[in-house]
Amino acid sequence: MTLLVLDHEIILQVSDDGVGIDPGKAQKPRSMGLLGMRERAAACGGRFDITPAESGGTRVVLRIPRLPCTGTHRMIRIIIADDHAVMPRGTS
């Protein structure tokens, strides 16, 4: 995971070494979780991209503009969750 806080934007990149993702499936309208993440990023003036990683696996990149903290902007929360089968059962 990489988090970059630049003058004009914040970039969060997460990669894994799993089996990867088919870019066509990631764009399907039934991919509600991915669609929701794209919509939330767009609502903040940002972008959410999911692509195959260069060495296999998947790469997710979130880019959102960095706004001055004037008290009129809402806080943005970024939550990263793993939805693999083990997570619903718990990890203990």
C-alpha angles and dihedrals in degrees: 000000000000126000118190121185107195130176093262106023148018117230124195117186125184124181134178136188098231128120093292133230132275105239090216092057092047089059097050116118090232091064089095097169092052092042090052091051091051091049093050092048091049091049087060092048092257143111135244117200130180119189140154110279117242094246096038128282125068135301122206120191125187118189120184129170117254108234127195112260101244099151092252096085121085120236114260117220120200115201121186115198133176111223097188116135094262093061099067089051092048130243101257 
